[in-house]
Amino acid sequence: MTDVEHDPDSERYAYSRTALARLALSAELRELADRAIAGVPTTNDMWARPGEAVGTALDLLHQAQEVLARAVVYERQKHTSWEAIGEQLDVTKQSAHVRFKEAVAEWQLSLQEPHYSASPGARVRSLRLHEAAYAPTSAGKNLDAWVREHIPAHRETDHPVTGHLPALSTAEEMVQVLDTLNHLYVDTRTPPDPSARIRLVERKAALLDRIAAEEGRPEAAQQAEEARALAAQLRNDAAKADS
């Protein structure tokens, strides 16, 4: 991953999409483990309602199904074939695709649209993107701490989760930014959010500067200047619209 900007609207762009998918999977595995651990003690059994143990086990099953879906998303983000996924599930690749295609599609959409559309009169929008992927820095720190606390073999490991996440290359980061810029124009009935466009254009400029420096490409430096000029113009236009 690259240096992280602690801005919830841009922080995830400093991580590879595969890393974000892995953090989401780790978070769901932690939730499953915490729920399972909570059911081990017998101290409250005398107050349990009839059938409560079955309900608790069913909740665990539902959580395990969420873990499975997140695992499939992670594997697809790594470009694992549906055939390989189907082999693990002991089903055909067609069956695996049919079962999980919506989960994968929703993940891809959430990377571009991290929030659901706001309901009329609502002050906040619900998060579509998994929380661990939306705020990966804090999620990673929390997961590292959880592993050190609960898994003795990792008590002395500094970064048992975040230390092995798939790295983000400059080229992949640029693809992510360009994909998101393009997605701003998917709905032709609604103009793109000016602030989102400005942030992305400025990030594009910074990436082009990095490419120019790392690869010695003067055309990238020129493109960076053009992107900064566009961002400045967009800021000027937004200021005039607000005045």
DRENRO-919137 format. One record per residue: residue number from 1; residue in one letter; z, x negated, y of N, C-alpha, C, CB in turn. Coordinates in pm, whole numbers, plus 50000, padded with zeros to 5 digits. Glycine has a CB too. Layout:
# DRENRO-919137
  nr rest   n.w   n.u   n.v  ca.w  ca.u  ca.v   c.w   c.u   c.v  cb.w  cb.u  cb.v
 NUM    A     Z     X     Y     Z     X     Y     Z     X     Y     Z     X     Y
...
***
This chain:
# DRENRO-919137
  nr rest   n.w   n.u   n.v  ca.w  ca.u  ca.v   c.w   c.u   c.v  cb.w  cb.u  cb.v
   1    M 50000 49917 49882 50000 50000 50000 50000 49913 50124 50119 50094 50000
   2    T 49960 49967 50237 49955 49893 50362 50078 49925 50443 49828 49926 50441
   3    D 50088 49863 50562 50199 49894 50651 50201 50043 50679 50190 49814 50782
   4    V 50319 50102 50671 50331 50247 50679 50367 50291 50820 50435 50297 50580
   5    E 50297 50387 50870 50334 50453 50993 50419 50574 50956 50207 50495 51077
   6    H 50542 50580 51007 50632 50687 50967 50601 50813 51048 50779 50645 50986
   7    D 50485 50866 51022 50437 50989 51082 50392 51079 50968 50320 50962 51185
   8    P 50456 51196 50952 50422 51281 50836 50276 51324 50833 50508 51402 50836
   9    D 50208 51316 50946 50067 51356 50947 49974 51241 50908 50030 51408 51084
  10    S 50025 51120 50901 49937 51008 50868 49996 50913 50765 49905 50931 50992
  11    E 50123 50924 50736 50189 50828 50647 50120 50817 50511 50334 50867 50627
  12    R 50076 50929 50458 50017 50928 50324 49887 50848 50319 49991 51069 50277
  13    Y 49821 50828 50434 49697 50752 50434 49722 50603 50410 49624 50771 50566
  14    A 49847 50560 50416 49880 50420 50390 49906 50396 50241 50003 50379 50471
  15    Y 49887 50499 50159 49905 50489 50015 49775 50531 49946 50025 50578 49966
  16    S 49747 50472 49832 49632 50517 49756 49660 50656 49702 49598 50418 49642
  17    R 49556 50732 49678 49574 50866 49624 49634 50861 49484 49441 50942 49623
  18    T 49602 50756 49411 49662 50740 49280 49812 50717 49292 49596 50624 49205
  19    A 49853 50639 49391 49996 50616 49413 50066 50746 49451 50017 50511 49522
  20    L 50003 50827 49534 50063 50955 49572 50079 51046 49451 49977 51025 49678
  21    A 49978 51049 49365 49987 51131 49244 50097 51080 49152 49852 51131 49170
  22    R 50114 50949 49146 50220 50893 49060 50358 50924 49115 50203 50740 49045
  23    L 50375 50920 49246 50503 50956 49307 50537 51102 49279 50499 50930 49458
  24    A 50437 51189 49287 50459 51331 49258 50502 51348 49112 50332 51414 49287
  25    L 50438 51275 49022 50475 51281 48880 50617 51229 48860 50376 51200 48795
  26    S 50650 51117 48923 50785 51061 48910 50890 51159 48962 50795 50929 48986
  27    A 50859 51226 49072 50954 51321 49129 50978 51438 49034 50903 51372 49263
  28    E 50874 51486 48970 50889 51598 48876 50963 51554 48749 50753 51657 48839
  29    L 50940 51430 48705 51014 51377 48591 51162 51364 48623 50956 51242 48548
  30    R 51192 51319 48744 51333 51310 48785 51397 51448 48787 51344 51245 48925
  31    E 51325 51549 48836 51378 51685 48838 51405 51734 48697 51280 51779 48910
  32    L 51314 51706 48606 51334 51746 48467 51456 51676 48408 51208 51713 48383
  33    A 51470 51547 48434 51584 51473 48381 51716 51526 48437 51570 51324 48413
  34    D 51720 51552 48568 51842 51604 48630 51880 51740 48571 51823 51616 48782
  35    R 51781 51825 48550 51809 51957 48493 51859 51944 48350 51685 52045 48498
  36    A 51797 51855 48274 51839 51838 48135 51980 51781 48126 51741 51746 48061
  37    I 52010 51682 48211 52144 51622 48211 52250 51726 48244 52151 51506 48313
  38    A 52219 51816 48336 52316 51916 48377 52356 52008 48262 52260 51998 48492
  39    G 52270 52020 48161 52301 52108 48050 52376 52042 47936 52176 52165 47998
  40    V 52400 51912 47946 52469 51842 47837 52618 51876 47829 52452 51693 47855
  41    P 52694 51879 47939 52837 51910 47928 52862 52053 47878 52904 51892 48064
  42    T 52975 52071 47814 53014 52203 47762 53126 52267 47843 53057 52192 47616
  43    T 53161 52205 47954 53279 52248 48029 53271 52391 48082 53302 52155 48144
  44    N 53152 52442 48105 53137 52576 48161 53091 52679 48058 53041 52573 48277
  45    D 53086 52640 47931 53033 52730 47830 53113 52860 47819 53030 52661 47696
  46    M 53243 52853 47841 53326 52972 47823 53294 53081 47926 53473 52935 47832
  47    W 53231 53042 48037 53196 53140 48140 53048 53178 48138 53232 53085 48277
  48    A 52974 53124 48043 52830 53149 48038 52800 53293 47999 52762 53052 47940
  49    R 52696 53349 48055 52651 53483 48019 52581 53478 47884 52558 53542 48127
  50    P 52576 53589 47811 52503 53590 47684 52355 53551 47704 52512 53730 47618
  51    G 52310 53459 47628 52171 53415 47637 52144 53313 47745 52084 53532 47659
  52    E 52246 53271 47818 52224 53180 47931 52166 53046 47886 52355 53157 48005
  53    A 52208 52999 47770 52155 52871 47720 52005 52879 47695 52228 52830 47591
  54    V 51960 52996 47648 51817 53015 47626 51742 53014 47759 51791 53147 47551
  55    G 51799 53081 47860 51736 53081 47992 51727 52942 48051 51813 53172 48086
  56    T 51833 52863 48030 51833 52725 48080 51725 52644 48009 51971 52660 48059
  57    A 51713 52662 47877 51610 52590 47802 51471 52631 47847 51626 52616 47651
  58    L 51454 52760 47881 51323 52807 47928 51289 52745 48063 51322 52962 47938
  59    D 51390 52731 48149 51367 52664 48277 51320 52520 48255 51496 52666 48363
  60    L 51380 52454 48158 51338 52318 48126 51194 52315 48076 51431 52257 48021
  61    L 51158 52414 47998 51021 52421 47948 50923 52437 48063 51005 52537 47848
  62    H 50956 52525 48158 50870 52545 48274 50857 52415 48355 50924 52658 48363
  63    Q 50970 52345 48370 50965 52218 48443 50883 52115 48367 51107 52165 48467
  64    A 50893 52113 48236 50813 52022 48156 50664 52052 48170 50854 52030 48008
  65    Q 50630 52180 48183 50490 52218 48204 50440 52167 48339 50474 52370 48194
  66    E 50529 52168 48439 50492 52113 48570 50471 51962 48558 50602 52144 48676
  67    V 50556 51896 48482 50539 51752 48458 50404 51725 48392 50653 51696 48370
  68    L 50368 51806 48295 50240 51788 48226 50123 51803 48322 50227 51888 48110
  69    A 50130 51905 48407 50022 51926 48504 50012 51806 48599 50046 52055 48585
  70    R 50126 51754 48644 50126 51638 48734 50074 51514 48663 50268 51612 48788
  71    A 50102 51503 48533 50050 51390 48456 49898 51397 48446 50114 51387 48316
  72    V 49845 51517 48426 49700 51533 48419 49637 51499 48554 49663 51678 48378
  73    V 49697 51547 48663 49646 51515 48797 49645 51363 48818 49732 51583 48906
  74    Y 49752 51298 48779 49761 51152 48793 49651 51082 48713 49899 51101 48747
  75    E 49632 51126 48590 49529 51065 48507 49389 51088 48565 49536 51119 48364
  76    R 49364 51207 48615 49233 51234 48675 49214 51153 48803 49219 51384 48705
  77    Q 49324 51132 48877 49314 51050 48998 49280 50905 48961 49445 51055 49078
  78    K 49319 50865 48840 49284 50731 48789 49145 50730 48725 49389 50684 48686
  79    H 49077 50845 48730 48942 50860 48672 48944 50863 48519 48853 50747 48720
  80    T 49057 50901 48461 49063 50922 48316 48974 51041 48282 49211 50947 48268
  81    S 48897 51028 48176 48804 51134 48138 48879 51254 48081 48703 51082 48036
  82    W 48814 51371 48090 48871 51491 48028 48876 51475 47877 48789 51615 48066
  83    E 48785 51396 47823 48785 51374 47679 48913 51301 47636 48661 51293 47636
  84    A 48951 51197 47712 49072 51122 47679 49196 51209 47696 49082 50996 47767
  85    I 49197 51292 47800 49310 51383 47821 49318 51485 47708 49298 51454 47957
  86    G 49202 51537 47669 49199 51633 47559 49250 51574 47429 49059 51685 47541
  87    E 49218 51447 47405 49265 51380 47283 49417 51376 47279 49208 51237 47273
  88    Q 49479 51349 47394 49625 51345 47399 49686 51484 47378 49671 51288 47534
  89    L 49616 51587 47421 49664 51724 47405 49622 51786 47272 49613 51811 47519
  90    D 49541 51712 47197 49487 51760 47070 49402 51885 47090 49601 51790 46972
  91    V 49322 51883 47196 49228 51991 47223 49095 51928 47264 49282 52088 47333
  92    T 48993 52009 47278 48863 51958 47324 48870 51926 47473 48750 52060 47295
  93    K 48774 51845 47519 48771 51814 47661 48744 51939 47744 48666 51708 47691
  94    Q 48667 52033 47688 48641 52158 47760 48770 52239 47777 48535 52241 47685
  95    S 48850 52245 47671 48976 52319 47678 49072 52254 47778 49042 52326 47539
  96    A 49078 52121 47777 49164 52051 47872 49119 52078 48015 49164 51900 47843
  97    H 48989 52074 48037 48935 52099 48170 48965 52240 48217 48785 52075 48172
  98    V 48944 52337 48132 48970 52477 48168 49117 52497 48202 48928 52572 48055
  99    R 49204 52434 48124 49348 52454 48143 49399 52394 48272 49424 52396 48026
 100    F 49346 52280 48312 49405 52206 48424 49313 52189 48545 49448 52072 48377
 101    K 49194 52247 48541 49101 52225 48652 49155 52279 48783 48967 52289 48621
 102    E 49227 52392 48778 49283 52448 48902 49391 52358 48960 49339 52587 48876
 103    A 49473 52300 48874 49578 52209 48922 49516 52087 48989 49669 52165 48806
 104    V 49409 52034 48930 49342 51917 48988 49274 51954 49120 49238 51860 48889
 105    A 49209 52071 49123 49142 52116 49245 49243 52139 49357 49062 52244 49219
 106    E 49358 52198 49323 49462 52222 49423 49517 52092 49477 49575 52306 49363
 107    W 49531 51992 49391 49576 51861 49436 49476 51800 49535 49596 51767 49315
 108    Q 49349 51804 49500 49248 51747 49589 49246 51819 49724 49110 51754 49524
 109    L 49260 51951 49721 49263 52027 49846 49387 51993 49927 49257 52176 49817
 110    S 49500 51978 49859 49625 51951 49931 49623 51816 50002 49743 51956 49834
 111    L 49545 51722 49951 49532 51593 50019 49465 51610 50155 49454 51495 49933
 112    Q 49375 51709 50165 49306 51735 50291 49378 51840 50376 49163 51781 50263
 113    E 49439 51937 50310 49510 52044 50380 49653 52048 50326 49439 52182 50361
 114    P 49741 51962 50379 49876 51951 50323 49963 52075 50342 49945 51834 50384
 115    H 49923 52165 50431 49999 52289 50453 49912 52410 50423 50051 52295 50599
 116    Y 49979 52517 50379 49911 52645 50367 49891 52704 50506 49991 52743 50275
 117    S 49798 52795 50520 49777 52863 50647 49904 52941 50684 49654 52958 50640
 118    A 49940 52939 50809 50061 53006 50853 50043 53157 50849 50099 52961 50995
 119    S 50146 53226 50805 50144 53372 50807 50156 53421 50951 50258 53429 50719
 120    P 50104 53539 50982 50115 53592 51119 50260 53595 51165 50054 53733 51127
 121    G 50287 53535 51278 50422 53534 51333 50512 53426 51279 50484 53665 51310
 122    A 50465 53350 51180 50549 53246 51120 50555 53124 51212 50494 53206 50981
 123    R 50674 53063 51220 50692 52946 51304 50655 52816 51233 50834 52938 51352
 124    V 50664 52817 51102 50633 52697 51025 50535 52731 50913 50762 52634 50967
 125    R 50466 52631 50866 50373 52649 50754 50434 52587 50628 50236 52585 50786
 126    S 50412 52652 50516 50462 52601 50389 50381 52480 50346 50458 52711 50281
 127    L 50448 52387 50280 50383 52264 50236 50305 52289 50108 50487 52154 50214
 128    R 50176 52257 50111 50092 52266 49991 50097 52135 49912 49946 52299 50031
 129    L 50089 52025 49982 50095 51893 49919 50235 51869 49865 50054 51783 50019
 130    H 50243 51809 49748 50375 51779 49691 50457 51698 49791 50360 51701 49557
 131    E 50584 51730 49801 50670 51667 49901 50672 51515 49886 50811 51722 49891
 132    A 50671 51466 49763 50673 51322 49742 50546 51255 49791 50694 51291 49594
 133    A 50435 51326 49789 50309 51272 49839 50298 51288 49990 50191 51341 49771
 134    Y 50365 51389 50046 50360 51411 50190 50447 51310 50265 50405 51554 50223
 135    A 50560 51275 50206 50650 51176 50266 50676 51067 50164 50784 51242 50314
 136    P 50576 50987 50131 50587 50893 50018 50687 50781 50039 50454 50834 49992
 137    T 50710 50740 50162 50802 50628 50185 50944 50666 50148 50795 50582 50330
 138    S 50992 50777 50202 51128 50821 50171 51140 50863 50025 51170 50936 50262
 139    A 51035 50929 49973 51037 50970 49832 51047 50847 49742 50912 51053 49797
 140    G 50971 50744 49773 50974 50623 49691 51111 50556 49693 50870 50525 49740
 141    K 51173 50549 49811 51307 50490 49820 51407 50569 49738 51352 50483 49966
 142    N 51400 50702 49745 51492 50787 49670 51471 50771 49519 51474 50933 49710
 143    L 51345 50762 49477 51317 50744 49336 51363 50607 49286 51167 50762 49310
 144    D 51343 50504 49367 51394 50371 49330 51545 50376 49309 51358 50267 49440
 145    A 51616 50440 49402 51762 50448 49392 51804 50529 49270 51820 50512 49519
 146    W 51731 50637 49240 51765 50721 49124 51750 50641 48995 51675 50846 49119
 147    V 51642 50566 48984 51619 50487 48862 51729 50383 48845 51481 50418 48868
 148    R 51765 50314 48953 51870 50212 48942 52003 50273 48900 51888 50140 49076
 149    E 52029 50396 48943 52155 50462 48910 52159 50514 48767 52179 50576 49006
 150    H 52045 50563 48719 52045 50634 48591 51992 50554 48472 51966 50757 48605
 151    I 51921 50446 48497 51862 50370 48387 51920 50229 48388 51705 50367 48397
 152    P 52011 50199 48297 52079 50069 48299 51985 49949 48302 52168 50058 48179
 153    A 51873 49958 48234 51780 49844 48229 51723 49810 48366 51667 49874 48133
 154    H 51732 49903 48460 51675 49879 48594 51783 49868 48702 51578 49990 48630
 155    R 51908 49847 48662 52016 49838 48761 51992 49729 48863 52148 49815 48692
 156    E 51930 49620 48820 51908 49505 48910 51764 49497 48959 51945 49375 48839
 157    T 51685 49599 48931 51545 49599 48975 51536 49654 49116 51456 49681 48878
 158    D 51476 49579 49207 51470 49620 49347 51383 49744 49368 51417 49506 49432
 159    H 51266 49744 49310 51172 49854 49334 51112 49902 49201 51059 49809 49431
 160    P 51192 49967 49118 51142 50007 48985 51031 50110 48989 51255 50060 48904
 161    V 51019 50184 49097 50911 50282 49111 50805 50230 49208 50966 50418 49160
 162    T 50845 50201 49330 50748 50165 49434 50688 50026 49415 50814 50173 49569
 163    G 50755 49941 49337 50704 49806 49321 50581 49796 49234 50810 49721 49265
 164    H 50546 49905 49166 50433 49899 49075 50332 50011 49100 50481 49907 48932
 165    L 50334 50069 49218 50236 50171 49252 50099 50108 49272 50280 50247 49379
 166    P 49993 50180 49238 49857 50127 49260 49835 50097 49408 49751 50226 49210
 167    A 49788 49977 49436 49769 49934 49575 49652 50007 49641 49747 49783 49581
 168    L 49657 50010 49772 49550 50072 49851 49465 49962 49914 49608 50165 49961
 169    S 49337 49962 49882 49246 49867 49943 49198 49920 50078 49125 49838 49850
 170    T 49150 49831 50162 49097 49873 50292 48980 49968 50274 49054 49750 50374
 171    A 48895 49940 50176 48779 50027 50152 48823 50166 50111 48688 49966 50043
 172    E 48924 50174 50021 48971 50306 49979 49038 50381 50094 49068 50293 49862
 173    E 49112 50308 50176 49177 50371 50291 49071 50428 50385 49267 50270 50365
 174    M 48962 50356 50404 48855 50406 50490 48793 50532 50430 48748 50298 50511
 175    V 48773 50533 50299 48719 50652 50233 48810 50772 50256 48701 50628 50081
 176    Q 48941 50750 50244 49036 50859 50266 49025 50915 50408 49180 50811 50238
 177    V 49019 50825 50505 49011 50869 50644 48880 50943 50671 49024 50749 50739
 178    L 48769 50890 50620 48639 50954 50641 48633 51089 50571 48527 50864 50590
 179    D 48689 51098 50450 48693 51226 50380 48769 51330 50461 48757 51210 50242
 180    T 48881 51289 50518 48963 51382 50595 48894 51421 50725 49100 51321 50623
 181    L 48827 51326 50788 48750 51358 50909 48642 51461 50877 48687 51230 50968
 182    N 48571 51439 50768 48466 51534 50728 48524 51671 50697 48389 51481 50608
 183    H 48644 51672 50638 48705 51800 50599 48743 51883 50721 48828 51775 50512
 184    L 48761 51817 50835 48795 51891 50957 48685 51990 50996 48820 51794 51072
 185    Y 48563 51965 50946 48449 52047 50984 48404 52141 50873 48334 51958 51025
 186    V 48486 52153 50768 48448 52240 50657 48439 52385 50701 48548 52227 50542
 187    D 48538 52429 50779 48537 52567 50828 48458 52571 50959 48684 52622 50849
 188    T 48334 52614 50951 48248 52613 51070 48287 52717 51173 48105 52636 51028
 189    R 48376 52810 51135 48419 52914 51229 48530 52865 51320 48465 53038 51154
 190    T 48596 52756 51282 48711 52706 51358 48687 52562 51398 48840 52718 51275
 191    P 48699 52530 51528 48681 52391 51571 48792 52304 51514 48679 52381 51724
 192    P 48765 52177 51489 48867 52088 51432 48985 52070 51526 48806 51951 51399
 193    D 49102 52051 51469 49222 52026 51548 49206 51897 51627 49348 52019 51456
 194    P 49211 51902 51761 49186 51782 51842 49283 51668 51811 49194 51816 51989
 195    S 49411 51699 51796 49510 51594 51773 49486 51526 51638 49652 51651 51780
 196    A 49452 51606 51537 49423 51548 51405 49300 51459 51412 49403 51659 51300
 197    R 49198 51504 51483 49076 51424 51495 49104 51293 51568 48967 51503 51568
 198    I 49183 51299 51674 49216 51178 51750 49289 51077 51661 49302 51213 51873
 199    R 49390 51124 51588 49466 51034 51500 49375 50967 51399 49577 51111 51428
 200    L 49284 51044 51341 49197 50990 51238 49095 50893 51296 49126 51103 51165
 201    V 49042 50924 51412 48945 50832 51474 49014 50701 51512 48881 50898 51601
 202    E 49138 50709 51562 49211 50586 51595 49242 50505 51469 49342 50620 51668
 203    R 49273 50574 51360 49297 50502 51234 49167 50438 51183 49357 50597 51127
 204    K 49058 50509 51200 48928 50454 51162 48899 50326 51241 48815 50557 51186
 205    A 48929 50328 51371 48907 50209 51454 48991 50091 51405 48941 50239 51601
 206    A 49118 50118 51372 49205 50011 51323 49154 49953 51191 49347 50062 51305
 207    L 49102 50039 51104 49048 49992 50977 48922 49910 50998 49019 50111 50886
 208    L 48838 49954 51091 48717 49877 51120 48751 49740 51176 48627 49954 51218
 209    D 48856 49731 51259 48902 49601 51308 48944 49513 51192 49019 49619 51407
 210    R 49015 49572 51094 49061 49496 50978 48942 49447 50896 49155 49581 50891
 211    I 48844 49535 50878 48724 49497 50802 48650 49383 50873 48630 49618 50783
 212    A 48640 49394 51006 48572 49289 51083 48642 49154 51066 48566 49326 51231
 213    A 48777 49156 51066 48853 49033 51055 48851 48977 50913 48997 49056 51099
 214    E 48866 49067 50813 48876 49022 50674 48741 48980 50618 48934 49133 50588
 215    E 48635 49047 50661 48504 49023 50601 48406 48955 50696 48446 49153 50553
 216    G 48450 48928 50819 48363 48861 50914 48239 48941 50948 48323 48729 50862
 217    R 48258 49071 50970 48144 49159 50997 48147 49205 51143 48145 49282 50902
 218    P 48064 49144 51229 48065 49179 51371 48026 49325 51396 47970 49088 51446
 219    E 47942 49383 51307 47904 49523 51328 48023 49616 51313 47794 49563 51230
 220    A 48121 49575 51229 48242 49656 51213 48325 49652 51341 48326 49606 51094
 221    A 48328 49535 51407 48400 49524 51534 48337 49614 51640 48402 49377 51583
 222    Q 48205 49618 51641 48135 49706 51735 48164 49853 51706 47985 49680 51730
 223    Q 48164 49889 51578 48195 50026 51539 48339 50062 51577 48173 50044 51389
 224    A 48430 49964 51567 48569 49988 51606 48578 50019 51755 48656 49866 51572
 225    E 48504 49945 51836 48502 49971 51981 48449 50111 52009 48417 49865 52054
 226    E 48346 50151 51937 48288 50283 51957 48388 50392 51916 48158 50298 51877
 227    A 48461 50368 51807 48560 50465 51763 48674 50477 51864 48616 50426 51625
 228    R 48718 50364 51920 48824 50369 52022 48777 50442 52147 48870 50227 52058
 229    A 48652 50421 52184 48597 50490 52300 48592 50641 52275 48456 50437 52334
 230    L 48555 50678 52154 48552 50820 52118 48692 50879 52123 48491 50840 51979
 231    A 48790 50806 52069 48928 50854 52070 48978 50873 52213 49020 50756 51993
 232    A 48943 50778 52300 48984 50789 52441 48921 50911 52506 48947 50661 52519
 233    Q 48793 50934 52476 48725 51051 52531 48788 51180 52479 48575 51048 52495
 234    L 48823 51182 52352 48885 51301 52295 49021 51328 52359 48900 51285 52143
 235    R 49097 51221 52383 49227 51237 52450 49208 51290 52591 49302 51104 52454
 236    N 49106 51240 52659 49078 51285 52796 49039 51433 52796 48965 51200 52860
 237    D 48954 51472 52700 48913 51612 52690 49029 51702 52658 48805 51628 52585
 238    A 49119 51653 52570 49236 51734 52533 49330 51751 52652 49311 51670 52415
 239    A 49344 51645 52733 49430 51652 52850 49375 51752 52952 49444 51513 52914
 240    K 49243 51752 52970 49180 51846 53064 49196 51989 53014 49032 51812 53083
 241    A 49186 52008 52883 49199 52143 52827 49342 52196 52844 49161 52143 52679
 242    D 49440 52106 52842 49581 52148 52856 49622 52168 53000 49673 52045 52791
 243    S 49545 52111 53093 49584 52118 53234 49540 52252 53297 49523 51999 53312
***
